[in-house]
């Protein structure tokens, strides 16, 4: 397994993001809601690198979701924050409002954000954004995640 450090060079981070990731567990997961969260273990093809796919749902704001891809237990490579009225202040004091994406940046970790790119789809369609997030993270052997419609679901248009 890899050495656990809190710092990655940008080249190493970019290589880890581009690396194919596999979920080798034959397990079914329920897409969380109501403040619940799950973490799913992923590996590189040769199993030398371990990753986590995180799904967090908002407890008060039911339309709030966070999807993350971590390595070395604590280093976030990519994170998507879905929240209509979300607000993020970057290290240079620029403000990002609405759904946004964080990408690892050497020296800053996941402190920088930018608006969610259009290829993620309609931010109101949470499960589709999640599917696109897995593609963006290069998860080629995807976990079996089932989306159960909520009584008051987010806008799925």
C-alpha positions, 0 to 999 in steps of 0.5 A: 500500500502507499505511504500516508502523507498529507502532501502531494505534488501536483503531478502526483495528484493529477496522476492519481486523478487520471488513474483508473479506479475500481470497486472490487466489492460486489455489494449494493449501496443505497444512495444516502439521504437525510443527513446520511453518508457512505464511503466506498473503497476503491483501488487502482487496477493493480491494487497499489493505490487505495481511494475512497468515494464519499457521498454525503447528504444534507441533514437540514438542506435535503437538496445538499449533497457532497461527492468526494474522491479521496486518497491516502485516507485524508487527501481530497482529489476532487469534491463536488458540492451541490447546494443551490445557495452554496457559497465558497470563498477561495484563498484569494477571496473570490467568491463562488456561489451555487454548485461547485467543484474542488480539485486538489491544488498543490500547497492548498489541498481542496481549498480552491473551488470553481463553478460546476462545469456543464458536463456534470449536467443539471445540478438539480438531478443529484443522481445524474451529477453523481454518475457524471462525478464517477466518470470524471474521477475515472471510476471505471468499475463502478459500485452498485449504488441504488437511488431510492426516490424520496418523498420530497425529491430534489428537482430531477429535471 
